[in-house]
Amino acid sequence: MQAISLGYHDVTDDPSQALAATEPVGMVYKLERRDFCNHLRSIHLEPATATVQTIDRRRTWSRERPVFLTVDDGALSGYTYVADELELHNWRGHFFITTDWIGRPGFMDRRQIRELRARGHVIGSHSRTHPERMSHLGWSELLKEWIESVDELSDLLGERVRTGSVAGGFYSRRVAEAASAAAIEVLFNSEPTTSVAMLNGCLVLGRYSIQRQTPCGISGAIASGQPWPRWRQTILWKAKKAVKAATGESYLTIRRQLLSRGVLARTATKR
């Protein structure tokens, strides 16, 4: 059993304006509206378009390889732009919400989240606080992140929320076990793979991340099953895992500094 999942985040017309309020790590994943539209168009033009679906349609599949489109964090653009663009193609997405951020400036409020669900989109947990290193939390902290987030979203929607995505890309077996203990049945992480695993009754799927510098055609290439763009992400992911292991606690600091320099350099170039 395999699936292709694509991971998106915020979509904004003016990333430079958001720079003051957003740290560089987050800026890497912000797409301009035109680029996001072109990413979706590239998927639409590929023969795999018919397989774009949502995970709540069913939990198992055999011969086909479905394509799932996911959006992390709960940014306001999910409501004001992303959902509309998906619906133009008659697609529905998976919107994963960090519940402590609901209603904050730049993030969806409770009414908007309920409306997305009423329109057929899947709403899931992206943890309660979006910890930087989720896989390093203790067991009780992991349970709290999942359970409190799932309970709040379930109360908000009037139905049990059973999907989630791992915050920050820091996945481990314990993260999935805690998600399963919180009654999450489907969990997306950030490992670029088409493989699907089952852990304590929880279906675990990887995702291919779409970043700011990702060419728009890559979304379509990955969705259609082309091997090279998938392999490239896998190679980079494994290299990053090795760097994380080697640098330990310093990894996030080093990454933040490098990204900050890169973002500032690109901003200066545009002026």
VOBA-1610 file (N, C-alpha, C; in pm, whole numbers, padded with zeros to 5 digits, always signed):
BEGIN
Met+00085-00119+00000Met+00000+00000+00000Met+00088+00124+00000Gln+00064+00214-00094Gln+00144+00336-00107Gln+00052+00457-00127Ala+00105+00576-00096Ala+00033+00701-00120Ala+00136+00811-00144Ile+00095+00911-00219Ile+00179+01029-00240Ile+00112+01147-00171Ser+00180+01205-00075Ser+00125+01319-00001Ser+00217+01439-00020Leu+00157+01555-00048Leu+00231+01679-00067Leu+00200+01773+00048Gly+00303+01832+00107Gly+00286+01919+00222Gly+00310+02066+00189Tyr+00207+02149+00211Tyr+00216+02293+00191Tyr+00196+02363+00326His+00222+02495+00327His+00204+02574+00449His+00129+02703+00414Asp+00185+02815+00453Asp+00119+02944+00432Asp+00135+02990+00287Val+00038+03068+00240Val+00043+03129+00107Val+00019+03278+00124Thr+00112+03360+00077Thr+00101+03504+00097Thr+00149+03579-00026Asp+00085+03691-00058Asp+00124+03771-00173Asp+00252+03850-00148Asp+00282+03878-00021Asp+00395+03965+00011Asp+00479+03906+00124Pro+00561+03803+00093Pro+00643+03740+00196Pro+00735+03837+00268Ser+00785+03941+00199Ser+00876+04035+00264Ser+00806+04113+00373Gln+00677+04138+00357Gln+00602+04209+00459Gln+00584+04123+00583Ala+00573+03991+00563Ala+00554+03900+00675Ala+00685+03867+00745Leu+00799+03907+00689Leu+00929+03870+00744Leu+00947+03918+00886Ala+00900+04038+00917Ala+00921+04092+01050Ala+00852+04010+01157Ala+00742+03944+01120Ala+00665+03869+01219Ala+00689+03719+01212Thr+00773+03675+01121Thr+00791+03532+01100Thr+00940+03499+01099Glu+00978+03398+01178Glu+01119+03362+01180Glu+01157+03294+01049Pro+01286+03293+01013Pro+01330+03242+00884Pro+01289+03098+00856Val+01282+03013+00959Val+01243+02875+00935Val+01105+02869+00871Gly+01013+02951+00920Gly+00879+02954+00863Gly+00877+03014+00724Met+00964+03110+00697Met+00967+03175+00567Met+01000+03078+00454Val+01075+02974+00485Val+01114+02876+00383Val+00991+02813+00318Tyr+00883+02801+00395Tyr+00764+02729+00347Tyr+00654+02822+00295Lys+00674+02953+00295Lys+00572+03045+00249Lys+00576+03057+00097Leu+00463+03031+00033Leu+00454+03042-00112Leu+00376+03168-00149Glu+00413+03230-00259Glu+00331+03338-00312Glu+00208+03278-00378Arg+00100+03357-00381Arg-00027+03307-00435Arg-00013+03255-00577Arg+00057+03329-00660Arg+00075+03287-00800Arg+00148+03153-00807Asp+00250+03136-00724Asp+00325+03011-00726Asp+00239+02894-00679Phe+00161+02917-00573Phe+00075+02809-00524Phe-00024+02768-00632Cys-00081+02865-00699Cys-00174+02835-00808Cys-00106+02753-00917Asn+00019+02787-00948Asn+00092+02713-01051Asn+00129+02572-01004His+00156+02555-00874His+00180+02421-00821His+00056+02333-00843Leu-00061+02387-00811Leu-00184+02310-00830Leu-00210+02283-00978Arg-00182+02381-01061Arg-00203+02362-01205Arg-00113+02250-01257Ser+00008+02242-01205Ser+00099+02136-01252Ser+00046+01998-01213Ile-00020+01988-01097Ile-00083+01861-01058Ile-00201+01831-01149His-00279+01933-01177His-00399+01917-01260His-00363+01868-01401Leu-00249+01910-01452Leu-00209+01875-01588Leu-00150+01735-01599Glu-00123+01671-01483Glu-00065+01537-01485Glu-00175+01432-01486Pro-00145+01314-01541Pro-00247+01208-01548Pro-00290+01154-01412Ala-00215+01185-01305Ala-00250+01134-01172Ala-00360+01214-01106Thr-00411+01317-01174Thr-00510+01407-01114Thr-00629+01332-01056Ala-00674+01227-01122Ala-00795+01157-01079Ala-00780+01094-00941Thr-00656+01078-00893Thr-00635+01012-00764Thr-00630+01110-00648Val-00639+01241-00674Val-00638+01338-00564Val-00765+01319-00481Gln-00749+01294-00353Gln-00862+01264-00267Gln-00828+01298-00123Thr-00920+01270-00031Thr-00893+01292+00111Thr-00891+01159+00184Ile-00819+01157+00293Ile-00798+01033+00367Ile-00926+00987+00435Asp-01023+01076+00458Asp-01145+01031+00526Asp-01239+00956+00433Arg-01204+00953+00304Arg-01283+00872+00211Arg-01274+00725+00249Arg-01154+00684+00286Arg-01132+00547+00332Arg-00994+00537+00393Arg-00973+00433+00469Arg-00847+00417+00540Arg-00751+00321+00470Thr-00801+00240+00378Thr-00714+00145+00308Thr-00741+00152+00159Trp-00643+00115+00082Trp-00656+00108-00063Trp-00553+00008-00111Ser-00568-00041-00232Ser-00478-00147-00276Ser-00408-00112-00407Arg-00480-00114-00517Arg-00413-00101-00647Arg-00376+00043-00681Glu-00456+00138-00642Glu-00426+00276-00677Glu-00325+00337-00579Arg-00266+00450-00618Arg-00176+00524-00529Arg-00232+00665-00517Pro-00315+00690-00413Pro-00383+00819-00403Pro-00286+00933-00377Val-00329+01054-00410Val-00254+01176-00383Val-00330+01256-00279Phe-00263+01290-00169Phe-00323+01369-00062Phe-00253+01505-00056Leu-00330+01612-00049Leu-00276+01747-00039Leu-00299+01797+00104Thr-00192+01835+00172Thr-00201+01875+00312Thr-00148+02017+00332Val-00203+02085+00433Val-00164+02223+00463Val-00146+02234+00614Asp-00026+02265+00658Asp+00006+02268+00801Asp-00010+02407+00864Asp-00031+02407+00993Asp-00023+02521+01085Asp-00155+02592+01110Gly-00244+02601+01010Gly-00370+02672+01030Gly-00364+02819+00998Ala-00274+02858+00908Ala-00263+02999+00868Ala-00393+03047+00804Leu-00421+03177+00816Leu-00543+03236+00764Leu-00557+03215+00614Ser-00445+03207+00543Ser-00450+03189+00398Ser-00517+03057+00359Gly-00520+02961+00451Gly-00590+02837+00422Gly-00736+02862+00393Tyr-00794+02957+00465Tyr-00935+02992+00448Tyr-00955+03094+00336Thr-00869+03196+00331Thr-00892+03306+00237Thr-00848+03273+00095Tyr-00762+03173+00077Tyr-00709+03148-00057Tyr-00693+03000-00092Val-00624+02924-00006Val-00587+02787-00041Val-00709+02701-00071Ala-00808+02702+00018Ala-00926+02617-00001Ala-00999+02652-00131Asp-01009+02781-00161Asp-01075+02823-00285Asp-01004+02767-00407Glu-00871+02773-00406Glu-00794+02723-00520Glu-00809+02572-00535Leu-00810+02499-00424Leu-00832+02355-00431Leu-00968+02323-00489Glu-01068+02398-00447Glu-01205+02372-00491Glu-01225+02404-00639Leu-01144+02494-00694Leu-01152+02520-00838Leu-01122+02394-00919His-01041+02305-00861His-01009+02178-00926His-01099+02065-00875Asn-01198+02100-00794Asn-01286+02001-00731Asn-01209+01908-00639Trp-01106+01962-00573Trp-01027+01887-00477Trp-01060+01937-00336Arg-01031+01852-00240Arg-01039+01892-00100Arg-00906+01858-00035Gly-00868+01940+00063Gly-00739+01922+00127Gly-00751+01881+00273His-00635+01863+00334His-00625+01830+00476His-00559+01949+00545Phe-00632+02015+00633Phe-00582+02133+00702Phe-00551+02095+00848Phe-00423+02102+00883Phe-00379+02061+01016Phe-00355+02185+01102Ile-00426+02190+01214Ile-00437+02311+01296Ile-00356+02300+01424Thr-00274+02401+01450Thr-00209+02416+01581Thr-00309+02491+01670Thr-00367+02421+01766Thr-00485+02475+01833Thr-00456+02597+01921Asp-00337+02611+01976Asp-00306+02731+02055Asp-00299+02856+01968Trp-00289+02838+01836Trp-00279+02952+01745Trp-00413+02993+01685Ile-00519+02919+01716Ile-00651+02951+01660Ile-00692+03093+01703Gly-00730+03175+01605Gly-00776+03311+01633Gly-00667+03414+01650Arg-00541+03374+01649Arg-00432+03472+01656Arg-00422+03546+01522Pro-00362+03665+01522Pro-00343+03736+01395Pro-00270+03648+01294Gly-00325+03637+01175Gly-00263+03557+01071Gly-00304+03411+01070Phe-00393+03372+01164Phe-00436+03233+01171Phe-00589+03225+01169Met-00640+03111+01127Met-00785+03092+01118Met-00850+03096+01256Asp-00975+03142+01256Asp-01052+03138+01380Asp-01146+03018+01377Arg-01224+03001+01482Arg-01309+02884+01496Arg-01416+02876+01386Arg-01476+02988+01352Arg-01579+02988+01249Arg-01521+02945+01115Gln-01404+02995+01081Gln-01342+02962+00952Gln-01306+02814+00945Ile-01258+02758+01055Ile-01225+02615+01058Ile-01351+02532+01038Arg-01459+02569+01107Arg-01585+02496+01090Arg-01635+02504+00946Glu-01620+02620+00884Glu-01666+02636+00746Glu-01586+02547+00650Leu-01454+02540+00670Leu-01373+02454+00583Leu-01420+02309+00592Arg-01451+02265+00713Arg-01499+02128+00730Arg-01634+02109+00660Ala-01722+02207+00671Ala-01852+02199+00606Ala-01839+02195+00455Arg-01731+02251+00402Arg-01706+02250+00258Arg-01640+02121+00212Gly-01615+02029+00303Gly-01563+01897+00265Gly-01416+01875+00289His-01346+01974+00343His-01204+01958+00372His-01186+01882+00504Val-01075+01814+00517Val-01044+01741+00640Val-00971+01834+00736Ile-01014+01835+00862Ile-00947+01912+00967Ile-00879+01816+01063Gly-00752+01842+01090Gly-00677+01754+01179Gly-00588+01832+01273Ser-00527+01761+01365Ser-00440+01822+01466Ser-00298+01839+01413His-00240+01954+01446His-00098+01979+01421His-00030+02009+01554Ser-00079+01943+01659Ser-00034+01958+01798Ser-00102+02079+01863Arg-00079+02097+01990Arg-00139+02210+02061Arg-00052+02334+02052Thr+00081+02320+02073Thr+00168+02438+02079Thr+00271+02445+01967His+00279+02344+01880His+00380+02336+01775His+00521+02340+01836Pro+00555+02240+01918Pro+00690+02238+01977Pro+00799+02228+01871Glu+00913+02289+01898Glu+01022+02288+01799Glu+01073+02147+01772Arg+01086+02066+01877Arg+01140+01931+01860Arg+01044+01832+01924Met+00940+01800+01855Met+00833+01718+01911Met+00883+01581+01954Ser+00974+01525+01879Ser+01024+01391+01910Ser+01108+01388+02038His+01145+01505+02091His+01226+01510+02212His+01142+01532+02337Leu+01010+01543+02322Leu+00923+01562+02437Leu+00910+01431+02516Gly+00883+01445+02645Gly+00852+01328+02726Gly+00715+01273+02691Trp+00687+01151+02737Trp+00562+01085+02702Trp+00440+01165+02745Ser+00441+01215+02866Ser+00325+01291+02916Ser+00306+01419+02836Glu+00417+01482+02794Glu+00407+01604+02713Glu+00352+01574+02575Leu+00396+01462+02516Leu+00344+01422+02386Leu+00194+01397+02392Leu+00152+01323+02493Leu+00009+01296+02508Leu-00070+01425+02522Lys-00017+01519+02599Lys-00087+01646+02619Lys-00100+01722+02488Glu+00007+01725+02409Glu+00003+01794+02280Glu-00107+01737+02190Trp-00114+01605+02182Trp-00212+01542+02093Trp-00353+01546+02151Ile-00368+01503+02275Ile-00502+01490+02333Ile-00573+01624+02343Glu-00503+01725+02394Glu-00569+01855+02411Glu-00603+01918+02276Ser-00517+01899+02177Ser-00545+01952+02043Ser-00664+01879+01980Val-00663+01748+01986Val-00772+01669+01927Val-00905+01700+01997Asp-00902+01709+02129Asp-01026+01738+02202Asp-01083+01875+02165Glu-00996+01976+02153Glu-01045+02109+02119Glu-01105+02111+01979Leu-01038+02049+01884Leu-01090+02047+01747Leu-01219+01965+01738Ser-01226+01856+01812Ser-01346+01773+01811Ser-01465+01850+01867Asp-01443+01924+01975Asp-01550+02007+02032Asp-01592+02116+01934Leu-01494+02175+01867Leu-01521+02283+01773Leu-01606+02235+01656Leu-01578+02114+01606Leu-01643+02063+01486Leu-01767+01980+01515Gly-01781+01935+01639Gly-01894+01850+01671Gly-01880+01710+01616Glu-01759+01667+01590Glu-01730+01532+01544Glu-01588+01497+01587Arg-01561+01369+01599Arg-01429+01327+01646Arg-01323+01349+01538Val-01217+01420+01573Val-01104+01442+01482Val-01010+01323+01495Arg-00975+01262+01382Arg-00896+01139+01385Arg-00772+01146+01296Thr-00735+01266+01251Thr-00615+01280+01169Thr-00521+01382+01233Gly-00393+01370+01200Gly-00296+01465+01253Gly-00172+01470+01166Ser-00091+01574+01189Ser+00040+01582+01124Ser+00141+01627+01227Val+00264+01580+01212Val+00370+01605+01310Val+00426+01746+01291Ala+00431+01822+01398Ala+00483+01959+01392Ala+00634+01959+01381Gly+00686+02048+01298Gly+00830+02072+01291Gly+00913+01966+01223Gly+00851+01857+01178Gly+00927+01753+01109Gly+01003+01659+01200Phe+00991+01676+01332Phe+01064+01589+01425Phe+00975+01471+01463Tyr+00987+01365+01385Tyr+00904+01246+01402Tyr+00985+01135+01467Ser+00916+01055+01547Ser+00974+00933+01602Ser+00862+00834+01627Arg+00897+00712+01657Arg+00795+00610+01686Arg+00709+00653+01805Arg+00771+00713+01907Arg+00694+00755+02024Arg+00592+00863+01990Val+00626+00951+01896Val+00531+01054+01852Val+00407+00988+01793Ala+00427+00884+01712Ala+00313+00812+01653Ala+00238+00732+01758Glu+00309+00672+01852Glu+00242+00597+01958Glu+00155+00688+02043Ala+00204+00808+02071Ala+00124+00904+02149Ala+00004+00950+02068Ala+00022+00970+01937Ala-00090+01008+01853Ala-00197+00899+01854Ser-00154+00773+01846Ser-00247+00662+01850Ser-00321+00657+01983Ala-00250+00684+02092Ala-00312+00686+02225Ala-00416+00798+02236Ala-00401+00903+02154Ala-00497+01013+02151Ala-00610+00987+02050Ala-00619+00863+02001Ala-00723+00820+01907Ala-00706+00878+01768Ile-00584+00922+01733Ile-00555+00962+01596Ile-00534+00836+01513Glu-00608+00824+01404Glu-00603+00704+01322Glu-00514+00719+01200Val-00488+00844+01159Val-00403+00871+01042Val-00307+00983+01078Leu-00177+00959+01064Leu-00076+01058+01100Leu+00018+01080+00983Phe+00032+01206+00944Phe+00128+01244+00840Phe+00254+01298+00907Asn+00370+01249+00864Asn+00496+01310+00908Asn+00562+01379+00789Ser+00687+01414+00800Ser+00754+01490+00692Ser+00860+01409+00621Glu+00859+01278+00639Glu+00957+01195+00568Glu+00912+01176+00424Pro+00995+01209+00326Pro+00956+01197+00185Pro+00955+01052+00139Thr+00841+00989+00150Thr+00827+00849+00111Thr+00684+00822+00069Thr+00666+00724-00017Thr+00532+00680-00055Thr+00486+00563+00032Ser+00574+00510+00114Ser+00541+00395+00197Ser+00441+00433+00305Val+00354+00340+00338Val+00254+00359+00442Val+00276+00252+00548Ala+00281+00293+00675Ala+00303+00199+00785Ala+00184+00201+00880Met+00169+00094+00956Met+00065+00086+01058Met+00134+00068+01193Leu+00102+00157+01288Leu+00164+00151+01420Leu+00055+00167+01526Asn+00033+00060+01600Asn-00070+00062+01705Asn-00206+00107+01652Gly-00239+00063+01533Gly-00367+00100+01475Gly-00369+00236+01407Cys-00256+00305+01405Cys-00248+00437+01342Cys-00174+00424+01208Leu-00237+00473+01104Leu-00177+00472+00970Leu-00079+00589+00960Val+00046+00562+00929Val+00150+00666+00923Val+00194+00684+00778Leu+00181+00808+00730Leu+00216+00841+00591Leu+00323+00949+00589Gly+00414+00937+00493Gly+00513+01042+00472Gly+00457+01152+00383Arg+00537+01258+00364Arg+00497+01369+00278Arg+00618+01428+00207Tyr+00594+01479+00088Tyr+00695+01554+00014Tyr+00668+01702+00036Ser+00764+01771+00096Ser+00745+01911+00133Ser+00768+02004+00015Ile+00677+02100+00001Ile+00691+02202-00102Ile+00735+02331-00035Gln+00853+02378-00073Gln+00911+02498-00012Gln+00906+02614-00110Arg+00946+02727-00060Arg+00941+02853-00136Arg+01020+02846-00266Gln+01134+02778-00262Gln+01220+02772-00381Gln+01188+02652-00470Thr+01089+02570-00434Thr+01056+02451-00513Thr+00992+02492-00646Pro+01046+02450-00759Pro+00983+02482-00888Pro+00839+02431-00893Cys+00751+02508-00953Cys+00608+02474-00950Cys+00579+02339-01014Gly+00657+02302-01114Gly+00633+02175-01181Gly+00663+02053-01096Ile+00736+02072-00986Ile+00772+01959-00901Ile+00648+01896-00837Ser+00551+01978-00798Ser+00429+01921-00739Ser+00364+01823-00835Gly+00351+01863-00962Gly+00291+01774-01061Gly+00376+01651-01086Ala+00507+01670-01089Ala+00597+01556-01114Ala+00588+01453-01002Ile+00584+01501-00878Ile+00574+01409-00766Ile+00437+01341-00766Ala+00330+01420-00786Ala+00195+01364-00785Ala+00176+01257-00891Ser+00243+01272-01005Ser+00229+01175-01113Ser+00317+01053-01094Gly+00397+01053-00987Gly+00479+00936-00957Gly+00616+00935-01019Gln+00659+01047-01078Gln+00793+01051-01137Gln+00897+01028-01028Pro+00994+00943-01053Pro+01086+00902-00945Pro+01190+01007-00905Trp+01248+01080-01001Trp+01362+01163-00966Trp+01331+01269-00862Pro+01226+01351-00874Pro+01202+01453-00770Pro+01175+01391-00633Arg+01118+01269-00631Arg+01097+01201-00503Arg+01229+01152-00445Trp+01311+01094-00530Trp+01441+01046-00483Trp+01527+01162-00431Arg+01520+01275-00501Arg+01600+01390-00460Arg+01562+01434-00319Gln+01432+01443-00291Gln+01391+01481-00156Gln+01434+01377-00053Thr+01428+01250-00091Thr+01469+01144+00002Thr+01617+01155+00035Ile+01699+01180-00066Ile+01844+01195-00044Ile+01872+01312+00050Leu+01807+01426+00023Leu+01827+01545+00107Leu+01777+01522+00249Trp+01668+01450+00262Trp+01612+01421+00394Trp+01709+01336+00476Lys+01765+01233+00414Lys+01860+01146+00485Lys+01985+01224+00524Ala+02029+01314+00437Ala+02146+01396+00470Ala+02116+01487+00588Lys+01994+01542+00590Lys+01955+01629+00701Lys+01947+01551+00832Lys+01898+01429+00826Lys+01892+01346+00946Lys+02031+01321+01002Ala+02127+01301+00912Ala+02265+01279+00958Ala+02320+01404+01025Val+02289+01522+00969Val+02334+01648+01029Val+02270+01668+01166Lys+02141+01637+01178Lys+02072+01648+01306Lys+02139+01561+01412Ala+02172+01439+01372Ala+02236+01346+01466Ala+02374+01395+01508Ala+02445+01456+01413Ala+02582+01502+01442Ala+02585+01628+01525Thr+02489+01718+01504Thr+02492+01848+01572Thr+02407+01853+01699Gly+02315+01757+01713Gly+02235+01750+01836Gly+02156+01876+01864Glu+02171+01929+01984Glu+02095+02046+02029Glu+02126+02171+01946Ser+02241+02172+01880Ser+02281+02291+01805Ser+02213+02300+01668Tyr+02145+02193+01626Tyr+02092+02188+01490Tyr+01999+02305+01460Leu+01903+02329+01549Leu+01805+02434+01523Leu+01868+02572+01517Thr+01965+02596+01604Thr+02032+02726+01604Thr+02109+02748+01474Ile+02183+02645+01432Ile+02259+02654+01307Ile+02165+02675+01189Arg+02057+02598+01186Arg+01962+02610+01076Arg+01900+02749+01072Arg+01863+02801+01186Arg+01799+02932+01192Arg+01894+03041+01142Gln+02021+03031+01179Gln+02119+03131+01136Gln+02141+03125+00985Leu+02152+03003+00931Leu+02174+02989+00787Leu+02054+03038+00708Leu+01935+03003+00754Leu+01814+03047+00685Leu+01798+03198+00693Ser+01832+03255+00807Ser+01820+03399+00824Ser+01908+03471+00723Arg+02030+03426+00707Arg+02120+03487+00610Arg+02065+03473+00468Gly+02010+03353+00438Gly+01958+03331+00304Gly+01837+03415+00274Val+01744+03428+00371Val+01623+03507+00351Val+01656+03653+00336Leu+01746+03704+00421Leu+01784+03844+00413Leu+01854+03876+00282Ala+01936+03781+00235Ala+02006+03802+00107Ala+01905+03809-00008Arg+01805+03718-00007Arg+01705+03719-00114Arg+01620+03845-00109Thr+01589+03892+00013Thr+01510+04014+00027Thr+01585+04133-00029Ala+01715+04141+00002Ala+01797+04252-00045Ala+01808+04251-00197Thr+01815+04133-00256Thr+01827+04119-00401Thr+01704+04172-00472Lys+01584+04152-00411Lys+01459+04195-00472Lys+01440+04345-00469Arg+01511+04416-00378Arg+01490+04560-00365Arg+01560+04637-00476
//
